[in-house]
Each structure stands twice: as structure tokens, then as C-alpha cells.
């Protein structure tokens, strides 16, 4: 019985501290720039042990007031067109993904911008049930505590946009030699076009597929309501 009580006490304290830390961190990141993400650390470790790669970490946090309005509109069109209306989960896309997985196929777009933000800020790359459970928890937490504009702001600042390039400011400087505030529609759509695999694709050398995706994103940008984020 003593062992059971000890185990229960450890479990209870661990659970309590998890909720305190996770909620506290989410509240802090509601107002404070995210300094580094688990993915950035993982990439740095990979680069350190790969003799063929240079250590690269380009990031520069900028507020939404210093981001072109075309950038959030582009990722809205490309990644999550229900961003303004869902509560963190696109259940229709998740159902389609589930059905296609059973058929041995894969579908893009099942993860919302909120989920992608959570994965980058709080979690690590994995397909485990533990990671998925934590993703769902943090997604609910972020949707409760952050407004949509903050979710988009964090997403645009932490998302991987190239080899060692994180965030819209670093991407804009690396690919177009200009600040994120000066991105035009074409450039924002091109950056959004490579997001599904920013290591394989690059705005600097777009393939025919990426150019086609850029054109599709620009059409969607016109069809969707303006987010009203950015300058």
C-alpha cells in the first residue's frame, strides 16, 4: 500500500506541475516572442553531426505590424482556409485524412495553422500517440488563451521556411533581400508554396510544381476574405 501511495503521489505532483508549467508557458507566449523551438534545436544537432552541412540558424522575430498583409493571407489560403472559424481542429479534413490513411493514401491540409504552431512551439516531430495527445491538449489551450491574430503571428515567426531559416522575416531577407513588411503578393505566395517541405523546395529555385502551387495560392488569396492582419 505504501508503494501505491508513493506512486500516486508522484503521479499527482507530476500532473499538477505539467498543467502549471504548460498553462504558464502558454500565457507567457501570448505576449512574449518565442526564443527557440524544439525543431530548431533538433536541426542544430543534426547539422552539428553532419560534416557536409554548415550550422545555420536564421531567425528574426517581428510583430504582425511589421509583416506584409500578403504573408498571413498567403498561408491562410495555402494551409488552413477555415482558420478564422475553427477552434483549432478541422474535423472534416481529419476525417478525410483518416479515410485516406486506411486506403494507404495521404492527404495534405489535415493540420490547422493552430496545430502546426503548437507542434513547432511546444512539441517535437513524432507520430506517437503521446505527441498527438499533447498536440490536442496544447491546441485547445492556445485557442482558449490566444486570439487568432496572435496564433498567426507566432506561426509566421517560428515556422521552418528553408534550411536553417525560420520565420517570415528571415525568409524574406534570405530569398528577396527585403524585410517582411515589403513582401508583395507573388513573393508571399511563393514562400507559402514551399511550406509543406521547405527543405526539399525553395523559393530561390522554384520547380514547375511550386510555380503552379503559387498560382493556385494567389487565386485563393483573392477568393478568401481578407484577414486584416499585417501592414
C-alpha positions in Angstrom: 0.0 0.0 0.0 2.9 2.4 0.8 4.3 1.8 -2.7 0.9 2.5 -4.3 0.6 5.7 -2.3 4.1 6.8 -3.3 3.4 6.2 -7.0 0.1 8.0 -6.7 1.7 11.0 -5.0 4.4 11.2 -7.7 1.8 10.9 -10.5 -0.4 13.6 -8.9 2.6 16.0 -8.4 3.9 15.4 -11.9 0.4 16.0 -13.4 0.0 19.2 -11.3 3.3 20.6 -12.4 2.7 19.7 -16.0 -0.5 21.8 -16.0 1.1 24.7 -14.1 4.1 24.8 -16.5 2.1 24.3 -19.7 -0.6 26.8 -18.9 2.0 29.3 -17.6 4.2 28.9 -20.7 1.2 29.4 -23.0 0.2 32.6 -21.2 3.8 33.9 -21.4 4.0 33.2 -25.1 0.7 35.0 -25.6 2.8 38.2 -25.1 6.5 37.3 -25.4 8.3 36.2 -28.5 9.2 32.5 -28.7 13.0 32.4 -28.3 13.6 29.0 -29.8 11.7 25.9 -30.7 12.4 22.1 -30.3 12.6 21.8 -34.1 15.3 24.5 -34.2 17.3 22.6 -31.6 16.9 19.3 -33.4 18.1 20.8 -36.7 21.1 22.3 -35.0 22.0 19.0 -33.5 21.6 17.3 -37.0 23.8 20.0 -38.6 26.5 19.6 -35.8 26.9 15.9 -36.5 26.7 16.2 -40.3 30.1 17.1 -41.7 28.5 18.1 -45.1 26.3 20.8 -43.5 27.0 24.1 -42.0 25.4 25.2 -38.8 22.6 27.6 -39.8 20.0 29.3 -37.7 18.5 32.4 -39.2 15.5 33.9 -37.3 14.4 37.4 -36.5 11.1 37.8 -34.6 8.9 40.6 -36.0 5.4 41.7 -34.7 2.4 41.5 -37.1 2.7 45.3 -37.5 6.0 44.6 -39.4 4.7 41.8 -41.6 3.1 42.4 -45.0 -0.6 41.7 -45.1 0.1 39.3 -48.0 2.1 36.9 -45.9 -0.7 35.9 -43.5 -3.2 35.9 -46.3 -1.0 33.5 -48.3 -0.6 31.0 -45.5 -4.3 31.3 -44.8 -5.0 30.4 -48.4 -2.4 27.6 -48.6 -2.5 25.9 -45.2 -5.8 26.5 -43.4 -8.8 28.2 -45.1 -11.0 27.6 -42.1 -8.6 29.3 -39.7 -11.0 32.0 -38.7 -13.9 29.8 -37.9 -12.5 26.6 -36.4 -11.5 26.1 -32.8 -8.1 24.6 -33.6 -9.2 21.4 -35.4 -10.5 20.9 -38.9 -12.6 17.7 -38.3 -13.7 17.4 -41.9 -10.0 17.3 -43.1 -9.1 14.9 -40.2 -11.9 12.5 -41.3 -10.6 12.6 -44.9 -7.1 12.0 -43.8 -8.2 9.0 -41.7 -10.1 7.5 -44.6 -7.2 8.0 -47.0 -4.7 6.6 -44.5 -6.8 3.4 -44.3 -6.5 3.2 -48.1 -2.8 3.7 -48.0 -3.0 7.3 -49.3 -2.1 10.6 -47.6 -3.9 13.9 -47.7 -2.5 17.4 -47.2 -4.0 20.0 -45.0 -5.3 17.9 -42.1 -3.3 20.0 -39.6 -4.6 23.5 -38.9 -2.4 26.6 -38.5 -3.0 26.3 -34.8 -1.9 22.7 -34.7 1.2 23.5 -36.7 2.0 26.4 -34.4 1.6 24.1 -31.3 3.8 21.4 -32.9 6.6 24.0 -33.5 6.4 25.9 -30.3 5.8 23.2 -27.7 6.5 19.8 -29.1 8.9 17.6 -31.1 8.5 15.9 -34.5 6.9 12.5 -34.0 3.9 10.4 -34.9 3.4 8.8 -31.5 0.1 8.7 -29.7 1.7 10.7 -26.8 2.7 13.5 -29.1 -0.7 13.6 -30.8 -2.4 13.7 -27.4 -0.2 16.6 -26.2 -0.8 18.3 -29.6 -4.6 18.2 -29.0 -4.1 19.5 -25.4 -2.0 22.4 -26.4 -4.2 23.2 -29.4 -7.2 23.6 -27.1 -5.1 25.7 -24.7 -3.8 28.0 -27.4 -7.2 28.5 -28.9 -8.6 29.4 -25.5 -5.8 31.8 -24.5 -4.6 33.4 -27.7 -6.5 35.4 -30.3 -6.3 34.3 -33.9 -4.0 37.2 -34.8 -1.5 36.1 -32.2 -1.7 32.5 -33.4 -0.9 33.7 -36.9 1.9 36.0 -35.7 3.6 33.2 -33.8 3.2 30.8 -36.7 4.8 33.2 -39.2 7.7 33.7 -36.8 8.6 30.1 -35.9 7.7 28.0 -38.9 10.6 26.4 -40.9 10.9 28.2 -44.2 14.2 26.7 -45.5 17.5 25.1 -44.5 18.2 26.9 -41.2 15.6 29.6 -42.0 12.8 30.2 -39.5 10.1 32.8 -39.7 8.8 35.2 -42.4 11.4 37.9 -41.7 14.4 35.6 -42.1 12.8 34.0 -45.2 12.1 37.4 -46.8 15.6 38.6 -46.2 17.2 35.3 -47.4 15.1 34.9 -50.6 14.2 38.5 -51.6 16.7 40.7 -49.7 13.9 42.8 -48.1 12.0 43.0 -44.8 8.8 41.0 -44.3 6.9 44.3 -44.3 7.8 44.8 -48.0 6.8 41.3 -49.4 4.4 41.5 -52.3 1.6 39.0 -53.2 3.8 37.0 -55.6 6.6 36.6 -53.1 4.3 35.8 -50.1 2.6 33.2 -52.2 5.9 31.7 -53.3 7.1 31.3 -49.7 3.7 29.8 -48.7 4.0 27.4 -51.6 7.1 25.6 -50.2 5.9 25.3 -46.7 4.8 21.6 -47.0 8.5 20.7 -47.5 10.8 23.8 -47.1 13.9 21.6 -47.1 13.1 20.0 -50.4 11.7 23.1 -52.1 13.0 26.7 -52.1 11.6 30.0 -53.4 15.1 30.7 -54.8 14.7 27.8 -57.3 11.0 27.1 -57.7 10.1 24.0 -59.7 7.2 23.9 -62.1 5.1 22.3 -59.4 5.9 25.1 -56.9 5.1 27.8 -59.5 1.7 26.1 -60.1 1.1 25.9 -56.4 2.0 29.6 -56.1 -0.6 30.5 -58.8 -3.2 28.4 -57.0 -2.5 30.2 -53.7 -2.8 33.6 -55.3 -6.2 32.7 -56.7 -7.3 31.5 -53.3 -6.0 34.7 -51.7 -8.3 36.7 -54.0 -11.3 34.4 -53.2 -10.9 34.4 -49.4 -12.0 37.2 -47.1 -9.0 39.5 -46.1 -7.7 38.5 -42.7 -6.9 42.1 -41.8 -3.5 41.1 -40.3 -0.3 42.8 -41.1 0.6 46.1 -42.9 
